[in-house]
Amino acid sequence: MKALRSKFALLAVFAFSAVLIVSCGKSDKDKTSGTEKELLGAGATFPYPLYSKMFDVYSKENNMKINYQSVGSGAGIQQLINRTVDFGASDAFMTDEELKKAPGKVVEVPTCLGAVTVVYNLPENPEIKLTPEVLADIFLGKIKKWNDEKIKSINPDAKLTNIDIAVVHRSDGSGTTFVFTDYLTKVSDEWKTTVGAGKSVKWPIGLGAKGNEGVGGMVKQTPGAIGYVELIYASQNKMTTSALKNKKGNYIKPSLKSTEAAANVELPDDTRISLTNTDADEGYPIVSFTWILLYQDQNYGSRSEERGKEVAKLIWWMTHEGQQYVEPLEYAALPPEAVKKVEAILKTVNFGSKPLIEGK
């Protein structure tokens, strides 16, 4: 399911993104000594279009300005650790090492689900299916032609010519790359041992491009190209996407329905789960939550109880009332089980010994 975005050139359509300009580098003391009518956040680019809409609506309804800087998951986590923001955002849950660096206990709250799609450019763009093994071998550089027998055997009716496969990948670090490589690590032992998962990896083959717009643009301009972009970008740019064989043996096209289905699995109480290669029968296999990160105890630095309450209130709204804005922007809403987990997590957020979510 990022970063699923400053990566998007198309974000200019969001006129309300002006509320997202953030001044960085403030100390915790300086930040909290200002007005309590402004909250600071930073991190994932993947949910940027959704957060833009959510924060615009929330600001108007609650007289609370939300300054969110779309700088990537890693930078958002670091700013949270440095306590220069009220909340961070990440397309991957924090590692144990990152949690240890934080000066207080961090809780992680999923806000929606997103999918990473496999896009390609072939003559007449026939609908094709790919297995996990074939996809991994393409990105490992082991399958070099579109009419390779391994591809033809699962697409007997598709017109596949003797055209070279041109692999396109992200050149910048991103949550999208983390989700994609996390999936490949689960389905290919060779990928796991030679490349691994990460926001940035050493690619065995291919051309790099920055952002979804860079990858998408290069795929569109290059005959025989294959790459990966987030569902919202593929949909809005009318790109052809591959169906992927999931763990249950079903070939699933990326969609809102199949994205949400991927989360129909048992979730841990802390929601720190990778949804790639889902066990769900009808789930698309390259899906991830995206998370908001905050300190469980909001009583730190020069923070006021009011500020802590405003942070908790915002995140509760995002995971409840704010869910109405998720699907129109081509993300998948939190399933009921995830909402229950979110509610339990947010009810542990406190100011000292005082809970900040009351009467819910």
C-alpha positions as CSV (number, residue, x, y, z in Angstrom):
1,M,0.0,0.0,0.0
2,K,3.4,6.5,0.1
3,A,5.6,8.1,-0.4
4,L,1.4,6.2,-1.8
5,R,3.1,14.2,-3.4
6,S,5.6,16.7,-4.3
7,K,6.4,13.9,-6.7
8,F,3.3,14.8,-8.7
9,A,3.5,17.6,-11.1
10,L,-0.3,17.3,-11.3
11,L,-0.7,18.5,-7.8
12,A,-1.1,22.0,-9.1
13,V,-4.8,21.2,-9.4
14,F,-5.0,21.3,-5.7
15,A,-5.4,25.0,-5.2
16,F,-5.7,24.5,-1.5
17,S,-2.1,23.2,-1.3
18,A,-1.0,26.7,-0.4
19,V,-1.9,25.8,3.2
20,L,0.9,23.3,3.2
21,I,3.9,25.7,3.2
22,V,6.0,24.9,6.2
23,S,8.9,26.7,7.8
24,C,11.4,24.1,8.9
25,G,14.3,24.0,11.4
26,K,12.5,25.5,14.3
27,S,13.5,24.2,17.7
28,D,10.8,22.4,19.8
29,K,10.7,25.4,22.1
30,D,10.3,27.9,19.3
31,K,7.6,25.9,17.6
32,T,5.4,25.4,20.6
33,S,5.7,28.9,21.8
34,G,3.7,30.2,18.7
35,T,0.0,30.1,18.1
36,E,-2.0,27.1,19.0
37,K,-4.0,27.5,15.8
38,E,-1.3,26.0,13.6
39,L,-0.1,22.4,13.6
40,L,3.1,21.2,11.8
41,G,3.5,17.9,10.0
42,A,6.0,16.5,7.5
43,G,6.7,13.3,5.7
44,A,5.2,10.9,3.1
45,T,4.6,12.1,-0.4
46,F,2.4,9.1,-1.2
47,P,-0.8,10.5,0.5
48,Y,0.0,14.2,-0.4
49,P,-3.1,14.7,-2.6
50,L,-5.4,13.2,0.1
51,Y,-3.8,15.1,3.0
52,S,-4.0,18.3,0.9
53,K,-7.8,17.9,0.6
54,M,-8.2,16.7,4.2
55,F,-6.2,19.6,5.7
56,D,-7.9,22.2,3.6
57,V,-11.4,21.0,4.8
58,Y,-10.3,20.6,8.4
59,S,-8.7,24.0,8.5
60,K,-11.9,25.7,7.3
61,E,-14.2,23.7,9.7
62,N,-12.0,24.0,12.8
63,N,-10.1,27.3,12.4
64,M,-6.9,25.3,12.7
65,K,-4.2,25.7,10.1
66,I,-2.3,22.5,9.1
67,N,1.2,23.1,7.6
68,Y,2.3,19.8,6.0
69,Q,5.6,19.5,4.2
70,S,5.7,16.6,1.7
71,V,9.4,15.8,2.1
72,G,9.3,12.0,2.0
73,S,8.8,9.3,4.7
74,G,12.4,9.2,5.9
75,A,12.6,13.0,6.4
76,G,9.2,13.0,8.2
77,I,10.4,10.3,10.6
78,Q,13.6,12.3,11.3
79,Q,11.6,15.5,12.0
80,L,9.4,13.6,14.4
81,I,12.4,12.2,16.2
82,N,13.9,15.7,16.3
83,R,10.5,17.0,17.6
84,T,10.4,19.8,15.1
85,V,6.9,18.8,14.0
86,D,3.6,17.8,15.7
87,F,3.3,14.7,13.6
88,G,5.2,12.8,11.0
89,A,3.9,10.7,8.1
90,S,5.4,7.6,6.5
91,D,4.5,5.0,3.9
92,A,6.4,2.4,5.9
93,F,6.0,1.9,9.6
94,M,9.1,2.9,11.7
95,T,11.8,0.4,12.1
96,D,12.8,-0.8,15.6
97,E,16.0,1.2,15.2
98,E,14.1,4.4,14.4
99,L,11.7,3.9,17.3
100,K,14.7,3.5,19.6
101,K,16.1,6.9,18.4
102,A,12.8,8.6,19.3
103,P,13.0,10.4,22.7
104,G,9.5,9.1,23.6
105,K,7.1,6.3,22.7
106,V,5.7,6.8,19.2
107,V,2.3,5.5,18.0
108,E,1.6,4.8,14.4
109,V,-1.9,5.4,12.9
110,P,-2.9,4.2,9.4
111,T,-5.0,6.8,7.5
112,C,-5.7,5.0,4.2
113,L,-4.5,2.3,1.8
114,G,-2.7,2.7,-1.5
115,A,-1.6,0.5,-4.3
116,V,1.6,0.4,-6.4
117,T,0.8,-0.6,-10.0
118,V,2.9,-2.1,-12.7
119,V,2.6,-0.1,-15.9
120,Y,3.9,-0.8,-19.4
121,N,4.1,0.4,-22.9
122,L,3.5,-2.1,-25.7
123,P,2.2,-1.9,-29.2
124,E,-1.6,-1.6,-28.9
125,N,-1.1,-2.1,-25.1
126,P,-2.7,-5.6,-24.8
127,E,-3.9,-6.6,-21.3
128,I,-1.3,-8.8,-19.7
129,K,-0.9,-10.8,-16.6
130,L,2.3,-11.3,-14.6
131,T,3.3,-13.8,-11.9
132,P,5.5,-12.7,-9.0
133,E,8.3,-14.8,-10.4
134,V,8.1,-13.2,-13.8
135,L,7.9,-9.7,-12.5
136,A,10.9,-10.2,-10.3
137,D,12.9,-11.7,-13.2
138,I,12.1,-8.7,-15.4
139,F,13.4,-6.3,-12.7
140,L,16.4,-8.5,-12.1
141,G,17.2,-8.3,-15.8
142,K,16.8,-12.0,-16.4
143,I,13.9,-11.7,-18.8
144,K,14.9,-9.3,-21.6
145,K,12.2,-9.7,-24.3
146,W,8.4,-9.2,-24.2
147,N,7.9,-12.4,-26.2
148,D,9.9,-14.5,-23.7
149,E,8.3,-17.9,-23.2
150,K,7.7,-17.2,-19.5
151,I,5.5,-14.2,-20.4
152,K,3.9,-15.8,-23.4
153,S,2.9,-18.9,-21.4
154,I,0.7,-16.8,-19.1
155,N,-0.6,-14.5,-21.8
156,P,-1.3,-16.9,-24.8
157,D,-3.8,-14.6,-26.4
158,A,-1.8,-11.4,-26.1
159,K,0.2,-10.0,-29.1
160,L,3.7,-9.9,-27.8
161,T,6.4,-8.9,-30.2
162,N,10.2,-9.4,-30.1
163,I,10.6,-6.0,-28.4
164,D,13.2,-5.4,-25.7
165,I,12.0,-4.8,-22.2
166,A,13.1,-1.4,-20.8
167,V,12.9,-1.3,-17.0
168,V,12.2,2.1,-15.5
169,H,12.5,2.7,-11.7
170,R,12.6,5.5,-9.3
171,S,15.9,7.5,-9.0
172,D,14.8,9.2,-5.8
173,G,14.2,7.6,-2.4
174,S,10.5,7.0,-1.9
175,G,7.8,5.0,0.0
176,T,6.6,3.8,-3.4
177,T,9.9,2.1,-4.0
178,F,9.8,0.7,-0.5
179,V,6.4,-0.9,-1.0
180,F,7.4,-2.3,-4.5
181,T,10.7,-3.7,-3.3
182,D,9.2,-5.1,-0.1
183,Y,6.8,-7.1,-2.3
184,L,9.7,-8.4,-4.6
185,T,11.6,-9.4,-1.5
186,K,8.7,-11.5,-0.3
187,V,8.2,-13.3,-3.7
188,S,11.8,-13.8,-4.9
189,D,14.6,-15.2,-2.9
190,E,17.1,-13.9,-5.4
191,W,15.7,-10.4,-5.1
192,K,15.8,-10.7,-1.3
193,T,19.5,-11.7,-1.2
194,T,20.8,-9.5,-4.0
195,V,18.7,-6.3,-3.8
196,G,16.4,-6.3,-0.8
197,A,13.8,-3.7,0.2
198,G,14.2,0.0,0.9
199,K,13.2,3.5,0.0
200,S,16.3,3.5,-2.3
201,V,18.0,0.3,-3.6
202,K,20.8,-0.6,-5.9
203,W,18.8,-1.6,-9.0
204,P,20.3,-4.5,-11.1
205,I,19.0,-3.0,-14.3
206,G,17.1,-0.1,-15.8
207,L,16.7,3.6,-16.1
208,G,16.0,5.9,-13.2
209,A,13.5,8.7,-13.2
210,K,12.3,11.0,-10.4
211,G,8.8,10.7,-9.0
212,N,5.8,9.1,-10.4
213,E,5.6,11.6,-13.1
214,G,9.2,10.8,-14.1
215,V,8.7,7.1,-14.2
216,G,5.3,7.4,-15.9
217,G,6.6,9.8,-18.5
218,M,9.5,7.6,-19.3
219,V,7.3,4.5,-19.6
220,K,5.0,6.4,-22.0
221,Q,7.8,7.6,-24.1
222,T,9.7,4.4,-24.4
223,P,8.4,1.4,-26.4
224,G,8.7,-1.8,-24.4
225,A,9.1,0.0,-21.1
226,I,7.8,-1.3,-17.8
227,G,7.8,0.6,-14.5
228,Y,5.8,1.1,-11.2
229,V,3.7,4.0,-10.2
230,E,1.0,4.6,-7.6
231,L,-2.6,3.8,-8.5
232,I,-3.7,7.4,-8.4
233,Y,-1.1,8.4,-11.0
234,A,-1.8,5.4,-13.3
235,S,-5.5,6.1,-13.2
236,Q,-5.3,9.8,-13.8
237,N,-2.9,9.4,-16.6
238,K,-4.8,6.5,-18.2
239,M,-1.8,4.1,-18.1
240,T,-2.2,0.4,-18.8
241,T,-1.6,-1.7,-15.7
242,S,-0.9,-5.4,-15.4
243,A,-2.9,-7.9,-13.4
244,L,-0.7,-9.7,-10.8
245,K,-1.1,-13.2,-9.5
246,N,-1.6,-13.0,-5.7
247,K,-0.7,-15.5,-3.1
248,K,-4.1,-17.3,-3.5
249,G,-3.4,-17.8,-7.2
250,N,-5.8,-15.2,-8.5
251,Y,-4.9,-12.6,-11.1
252,I,-5.9,-9.3,-9.7
253,K,-6.1,-5.9,-11.4
254,P,-5.2,-2.8,-9.2
255,S,-8.4,-1.0,-8.1
256,L,-9.9,0.6,-5.1
257,K,-11.8,-2.6,-4.4
258,S,-8.8,-4.9,-4.6
259,T,-6.7,-2.4,-2.6
260,E,-9.1,-2.4,0.2
261,A,-9.5,-6.2,0.0
262,A,-5.8,-6.6,0.7
263,A,-6.3,-5.4,4.3
264,N,-8.9,-8.0,5.0
265,V,-6.4,-9.9,7.1
266,E,-5.8,-10.0,10.9
267,L,-4.1,-6.8,12.0
268,P,-1.8,-6.4,15.0
269,D,-2.9,-4.0,17.7
270,D,-0.1,-1.5,16.8
271,T,-1.0,-1.8,13.0
272,R,2.7,-2.2,12.1
273,I,2.1,-4.7,9.3
274,S,3.3,-5.1,5.7
275,L,0.3,-5.8,3.5
276,T,2.3,-6.7,0.4
277,N,1.7,-10.3,-0.9
278,T,-1.5,-10.3,1.1
279,D,-3.3,-13.5,2.1
280,A,-6.6,-12.0,1.1
281,D,-8.3,-14.0,-1.8
282,E,-9.3,-10.9,-3.8
283,G,-6.5,-8.6,-2.6
284,Y,-4.1,-6.9,-5.0
285,P,-0.6,-7.9,-3.9
286,I,1.3,-4.6,-3.8
287,V,-0.6,-2.6,-1.3
288,S,0.3,-0.6,1.8
289,F,-1.1,1.4,4.6
290,T,0.3,4.9,5.0
291,W,0.7,6.1,8.6
292,I,0.6,9.3,10.7
293,L,3.2,9.2,13.5
294,L,2.9,11.0,16.8
295,Y,4.2,10.8,20.4
296,Q,1.9,8.9,22.7
297,D,2.6,11.4,25.5
298,Q,2.1,14.9,24.1
299,N,3.5,16.5,27.3
300,Y,7.1,17.3,26.1
301,G,9.1,20.4,25.5
302,S,7.1,23.5,25.8
303,R,3.9,22.0,24.5
304,S,0.5,22.9,26.0
305,E,-2.3,20.4,26.7
306,E,-4.4,22.3,24.2
307,R,-1.8,21.6,21.4
308,G,-1.8,17.9,22.3
309,K,-5.6,17.8,22.2
310,E,-5.6,19.5,18.8
311,V,-3.2,16.9,17.3
312,A,-5.3,14.0,18.7
313,K,-8.5,15.7,17.4
314,L,-7.0,16.1,13.9
315,I,-5.9,12.5,13.6
316,W,-9.2,11.2,14.9
317,W,-11.0,13.3,12.3
318,M,-8.7,12.0,9.5
319,T,-9.5,8.4,10.3
320,H,-13.3,9.0,10.8
321,E,-15.0,12.0,9.1
322,G,-12.1,12.5,6.8
323,Q,-12.4,9.1,5.2
324,Q,-15.2,10.5,2.9
325,Y,-12.4,12.1,0.9
326,V,-10.3,9.0,0.4
327,E,-12.0,7.1,-2.4
328,P,-12.7,10.2,-4.6
329,L,-8.9,10.7,-4.7
330,E,-8.3,7.0,-5.6
331,Y,-7.1,5.7,-2.3
332,A,-8.9,3.0,-0.4
333,A,-10.6,3.8,2.9
334,L,-9.6,2.1,6.2
335,P,-11.6,-1.2,6.6
336,P,-13.7,-1.5,9.8
337,E,-11.1,-3.6,11.6
338,A,-8.4,-1.1,11.0
339,V,-10.7,1.7,12.3
340,K,-11.1,-0.2,15.6
341,K,-7.4,-0.6,15.9
342,V,-6.9,3.2,15.2
343,E,-9.5,4.1,17.9
344,A,-7.7,1.9,20.5
345,I,-4.4,3.5,19.6
346,L,-5.6,7.1,19.8
347,K,-7.3,6.5,23.1
348,T,-3.8,5.8,24.6
349,V,-2.6,9.3,23.5
350,N,-2.3,11.4,26.6
351,F,-0.9,14.6,28.1
352,G,1.0,13.3,31.2
353,S,-1.6,10.9,32.7
354,K,-4.6,12.6,31.1
355,P,-6.2,11.0,28.0
356,L,-6.7,13.4,25.1
357,I,-9.4,11.5,23.4
358,E,-12.5,11.5,25.6
359,G,-16.2,10.7,25.1
360,K,-15.5,8.5,22.0
